[in-house]
Amino acid sequence: MIEKILLIGVGDVGKHILEFAAREDRQFEWVVGDIDEKRAQWTCNNAEIGAAHHGKHPKFRPIKIDLFDIEKTTELIVKERPVAIINCTVLLTWHLIRKLPEDLYAKISSAALGAWLPCQLTLGMNLAQAIKNSGLSPYYINASLSCLTNPVMGKIGLAPTIGIGNVDLVAPAVITYIAQQTGRPRSSIEIFLVCHHQHWVYPREAGYKPGAPFFLKILIDGEVVTDQFDTKKVLYDAVKLYPPGIAFTTVSASSTLKNLKAMVLDQGLRTHSPGPNGLPGGYPVRLSAEGAEVVLPLEISLDEAIQMNEASGRLDGIEEIKDDGTVVFAEYTYEIMKETLGFECKSFKPEEAKDLAFEQMACFKKLATKYIH
């Protein structure tokens, strides 16, 4: 039987997922949902047409999905019974602020991406609620800022299985960087990395704060060689291997497909991913039919890794995620959003995310009309 996958959202990451999946030898049946059904249809068409050049004939079925309608989303999940669900939706994509004048962009960017958490959280949380309401247990892969959204959902019993990107953008770049520096083949290099989304954006985006803690262990041909490297420089320079802009979304799509296959096909793959089972930040994990398991080396405990990622989160705009899921913004984030956008919010409960997201979008639209034409 061919496993069925429900993909929701065909923006940059979603469309790349379908393009790559269409050309895979191991095929799944894909139900492809978006608020814009025509966009979903065009995305499926393009991927299917391209796959024909490779002699592949993927099964794609585009549909309309409105994640604000939790009841209908639940009914869809019950009807389709997917083995895995991938969320690629957000209410406001983070890179829109790049269209603002450089000085204003730098100012807003310095509030960190966590400042936009209501926009990143709302739809993924609605989907998580629909999954819970369905009574089914598909793997839930959340692509929307999973370093920060997954732990919020985890606090209220809606934790996704795993995230994508973030640490899984940094880790393969670190391996590539070490291979380039040493002349050794990538296949001989193994790492264990604990790091947060903040480590991905700090070298790339204006105004981000340095100093986030991390853990990195490097092995070459099974021998520990960490002491031979300046690990801070390795992380910084590795991320700089990526081109400017959003070309990295192809890597995020690859991360998603890798995680999907590792769980659905029970590969027992040792990799890196953010937000496993609702934890903050990113970790080395093993993905199998059992889901996601954090696999740390002896040098670091899980509590220490969590504390590192929580500290990094404070440099990514989030002071604290309380036990009831309440999000407390960092003071600098609050002040910058207030000054630049007129958005005033020091903290919010998960159930308030939707209204705050629309308020943020309205504030941004008002600002953007002055500068973006």
C-alpha positions in Angstrom: 0.0 0.0 0.0 1.3 3.5 -0.9 1.5 5.7 2.2 -0.6 8.9 2.0 1.0 12.3 2.9 -1.0 15.5 3.6 1.0 18.6 2.7 -0.5 22.0 3.6 0.9 25.2 2.2 2.6 25.5 -1.2 4.8 28.6 -0.7 8.6 28.5 -1.2 9.2 25.4 0.9 6.0 23.5 0.0 6.6 23.8 -3.7 10.2 22.6 -3.4 9.0 19.6 -1.4 6.7 18.6 -4.2 9.3 19.2 -6.9 11.7 16.9 -5.1 9.1 14.4 -4.1 7.9 14.1 -7.7 11.3 12.8 -8.8 11.9 10.4 -6.0 12.2 6.6 -6.6 10.1 5.9 -3.5 6.8 7.5 -4.2 4.0 8.5 -1.8 0.4 9.6 -2.5 0.3 13.3 -1.8 -2.8 15.3 -0.9 -1.7 18.9 -1.5 -3.7 21.5 0.3 -3.6 25.3 0.3 -6.0 28.2 1.0 -5.7 28.9 -2.7 -6.7 25.7 -4.5 -5.7 27.1 -7.9 -2.2 27.6 -6.6 -2.1 24.1 -5.3 -3.2 22.8 -8.7 -0.5 24.8 -10.5 2.2 23.6 -8.1 1.2 20.0 -8.6 1.0 20.5 -12.4 4.5 21.9 -12.5 6.0 19.1 -10.4 4.2 16.4 -12.3 5.3 17.8 -15.7 8.9 18.0 -14.5 8.8 14.5 -13.2 7.8 13.2 -16.6 11.3 14.0 -17.8 12.6 11.5 -15.3 10.0 8.8 -16.1 8.2 9.4 -12.8 4.5 9.6 -12.3 3.7 10.9 -8.9 0.3 10.9 -7.3 -0.7 14.4 -6.4 -4.2 15.6 -5.5 -4.7 19.3 -4.9 -7.4 20.5 -2.6 -8.4 23.6 -0.7 -7.7 23.7 3.0 -8.6 26.5 5.4 -6.8 26.0 8.6 -9.0 28.6 10.3 -11.8 26.0 10.0 -10.6 23.4 12.5 -13.8 21.3 12.2 -13.4 20.8 8.5 -9.7 20.2 8.8 -10.4 17.5 11.3 -13.0 15.9 9.0 -10.4 16.0 6.2 -7.8 14.2 8.3 -10.3 11.5 9.4 -11.3 11.0 5.8 -7.8 10.9 4.3 -6.0 9.1 7.2 -2.6 10.3 6.2 0.4 8.6 7.7 2.1 12.0 8.0 1.1 15.7 7.8 3.4 18.5 6.8 2.6 22.1 7.7 4.3 24.7 5.5 1.8 27.6 6.3 2.4 31.0 7.9 0.2 34.1 8.0 3.1 36.5 7.3 6.4 35.2 5.8 9.4 36.6 7.6 11.3 37.9 4.6 8.7 40.5 3.6 10.4 42.9 5.9 13.4 42.8 3.6 11.5 44.9 1.1 11.6 47.8 3.6 14.3 50.5 3.4 17.6 49.1 4.7 17.8 51.1 7.9 14.2 50.3 8.8 14.6 46.6 7.9 17.7 46.5 10.1 15.8 48.0 13.0 12.8 45.6 12.7 15.1 42.7 12.1 16.9 43.4 15.4 13.6 42.5 17.2 14.4 39.0 16.0 12.1 36.5 14.3 10.5 35.5 17.5 8.8 38.9 17.5 6.5 37.5 14.8 5.6 34.4 16.7 1.8 34.9 16.5 2.0 34.9 12.7 4.2 31.8 12.7 2.2 29.9 15.3 -1.5 30.4 14.6 -2.1 28.1 11.6 0.3 25.3 12.7 -1.5 25.3 16.1 -4.9 25.1 14.5 -3.6 22.1 12.5 -2.3 20.5 15.6 -5.7 20.9 17.3 -7.4 19.3 14.3 -5.0 16.3 14.4 -5.7 15.9 18.1 -9.5 16.1 17.4 -9.2 13.5 14.7 -8.2 10.8 17.2 -5.5 9.7 14.7 -1.7 9.7 15.3 0.0 10.8 12.1 3.6 12.1 12.2 3.3 15.9 12.3 6.2 17.7 10.7 6.0 21.5 11.3 8.0 23.7 9.0 7.0 27.0 10.6 9.7 28.3 13.0 9.7 25.0 14.8 12.4 26.1 17.3 9.8 28.4 18.9 6.4 27.2 17.7 6.8 23.5 18.6 7.6 24.3 22.3 4.5 26.5 22.6 2.4 23.7 21.2 4.1 21.2 23.4 3.2 23.1 26.5 -0.6 22.7 25.6 -0.5 19.1 24.6 -0.2 19.6 20.9 3.5 19.0 20.2 4.4 18.2 16.6 6.6 15.2 16.1 9.5 17.1 14.6 10.4 20.3 12.8 12.6 21.0 9.8 15.4 23.4 8.9 17.0 25.7 11.5 19.6 23.3 13.1 19.1 21.1 10.0 20.3 24.0 7.9 23.3 24.6 10.1 24.4 21.0 10.6 24.9 20.0 6.9 26.6 23.4 6.3 29.0 22.6 9.1 29.9 19.3 7.6 30.4 20.9 4.2 32.6 23.6 5.7 34.8 21.1 7.5 35.1 19.0 4.4 36.2 22.1 2.4 38.7 23.2 5.1 40.2 19.7 5.6 39.9 18.2 2.1 38.3 15.2 3.7 35.2 13.6 2.1 31.9 14.7 3.7 31.1 11.0 4.3 34.0 10.8 6.8 32.7 13.6 8.9 30.1 13.3 11.7 28.9 15.9 14.1 26.6 16.3 17.1 25.1 19.8 17.2 22.8 21.5 19.7 21.8 24.9 18.4 18.8 27.2 18.0 17.3 29.0 15.0 19.2 32.0 16.2 22.5 30.5 15.0 21.1 30.3 11.5 19.9 33.9 11.3 22.7 35.7 13.3 25.3 35.6 10.5 22.7 36.4 7.8 20.3 39.0 9.1 20.8 42.6 10.1 20.7 43.4 13.8 20.8 39.9 15.3 22.6 39.4 18.5 25.7 37.3 18.9 26.6 35.1 21.9 24.0 32.3 21.8 25.2 29.1 23.4 25.6 25.9 21.5 27.3 22.5 21.6 29.3 21.0 18.8 31.2 17.7 18.7 33.2 16.9 15.5 34.4 13.5 14.5 36.4 12.5 11.4 36.7 8.8 10.6 35.3 8.1 14.0 38.0 10.2 15.8 37.0 13.2 17.9 38.7 16.2 16.5 36.7 19.1 18.0 39.7 20.7 19.6 41.3 21.2 16.2 38.6 23.8 15.3 37.4 27.1 16.6 33.8 26.0 16.9 32.3 29.5 17.0 34.1 30.3 13.7 32.9 27.0 12.2 29.3 27.8 12.9 29.5 31.4 11.7 31.4 30.6 8.5 29.4 27.5 7.7 26.2 29.5 7.5 27.9 32.0 5.3 28.3 29.2 2.7 24.6 29.8 1.8 23.9 32.4 -0.9 22.0 35.6 0.1 18.2 35.6 -0.1 15.9 32.6 0.3 17.7 30.0 -1.9 18.1 28.0 1.3 14.4 27.0 1.1 15.5 24.1 -1.2 17.6 22.8 1.7 14.6 23.2 4.1 12.5 21.2 1.6 15.2 18.5 1.5 15.2 18.5 5.3 11.5 17.9 5.3 11.6 15.0 2.9 14.5 13.4 4.7 12.6 13.6 8.0 9.4 12.3 6.4 11.1 9.2 4.9 13.1 8.5 8.0 9.9 8.1 10.1 7.5 6.6 7.5 10.0 4.1 6.2 11.4 3.4 9.7 15.0 4.2 8.7 16.4 4.8 12.2 18.2 7.8 10.8 20.6 9.8 13.0 20.2 13.4 11.9 19.5 16.9 13.3 16.2 18.6 13.6 14.4 21.3 15.7 11.5 21.0 18.1 11.4 17.2 18.6 8.3 16.4 20.6 7.9 20.0 21.6 11.4 20.8 22.8 12.9 24.3 22.2 15.6 24.7 19.7 17.5 22.0 17.7 19.2 18.7 18.6 20.8 15.5 17.2 17.9 13.1 16.8 17.1 9.6 15.6 14.1 9.3 13.4 12.2 6.0 13.0 8.7 4.6 13.0 8.7 5.5 16.7 9.0 9.2 15.8 11.8 11.5 17.1 14.3 10.6 19.8 17.0 13.0 21.0 20.4 11.3 20.9 23.1 13.3 22.7 26.7 12.4 23.3 27.9 11.8 26.8 29.4 15.3 27.0 26.1 17.0 27.3 22.8 16.2 29.1 19.3 16.8 27.8 18.7 19.4 30.5 21.9 21.3 29.5 20.9 21.2 25.9 17.4 22.5 26.7 18.9 25.3 28.8 21.2 26.3 25.9 18.3 26.5 23.5 16.2 28.5 25.9 19.0 31.0 26.4 19.3 31.3 22.6 15.6 31.8 22.4 16.0 35.0 24.5 18.3 36.3 21.8 15.6 35.3 19.2 13.0 37.5 20.8 11.4 35.2 23.3 12.2 35.7 27.0 10.2 32.7 28.2 7.6 30.1 27.2 5.6 29.4 30.4 4.2 26.0 31.4 0.7 27.0 30.2 2.1 28.1 26.8 2.1 31.8 27.6 4.8 33.5 25.4 6.8 36.3 27.0 8.6 38.6 24.5 12.1 39.9 25.3 12.0 43.5 26.5 14.1 44.7 23.5 11.7 42.9 21.1 8.7 44.6 22.8 10.3 48.0 22.5 11.4 47.7 18.9 8.0 46.4 17.7 6.3 49.2 19.6 8.6 51.8 18.1 8.6 50.7 14.5 5.2 49.1 14.0 3.1 50.4 16.9 2.5 46.8 18.0 2.4 46.6 21.7 2.4 43.2 23.3 4.6 42.0 26.2 3.1 38.5 26.3 0.3 36.3 25.0 -1.5 33.1 25.6 -1.7 30.5 22.7 -5.4 31.2 22.3 -4.7 34.9 21.7 -2.3 34.2 18.8 -4.8 34.6 16.0 -6.0 38.0 17.0 -2.5 39.2 17.6 -1.3 37.8 14.3 -3.9 39.9 12.4 -2.9 42.9 14.5 0.7 42.4 13.5 -0.2 42.0 9.8 -2.3 45.2 9.9 0.6 47.1 11.5 3.0 45.8 8.9 0.6 46.6 6.1 0.2 50.2 7.3 4.0 50.6 7.5 4.6 48.9 4.2 2.3 51.1 2.2 4.7 54.0 3.0 7.7 52.2 1.4 6.6 49.2 -0.7 4.9 49.9 -4.0 
